[in-house]
């Protein structure tokens, strides 16, 4: 079995990882832990030289470093539970990147946490978990933290 664990380093993702470790038998199971770093929603005007805004590159580098630490921590938890794990950090839109990596890797299951937003917050911010569940070509396990 191939399981893609989508994490964002939040307590919701940690809950999903703990739930997976307690509910799934690690024998013959490959796990890929994925974190998607969102690309900046803004860009420099075309007339500016490349590298004109070095703080953008520094911010991206800091986000990538934080994401690598987050997936390494998740891998440590799952390795100690007996899972064969690998990690991956990509840049892009989380909704599409998770689905693309799952499809490319031929995942049997996607595991992720959910913040459980409702109402206007869900409408304005969207739900990555809901989008993945609606469009994935494999099973999806969404873990919510107990209230």
Buried (B, 14 or more C-beta within 10 A) or exposed (E): EBBBBBBBBEEBBBBBBBBBBEEBEBEEBBBBBBBBBEEEEEEEEEEEEEEEBEEBEEEBEEBBEEBBEBBEBBBEBBEEBEBEBEBBBBBBBBBEBBBBBBEEBEBBBBBBBBBBBEEEEEEEEEBBBBBBBEEBEBEBBBBBBEE
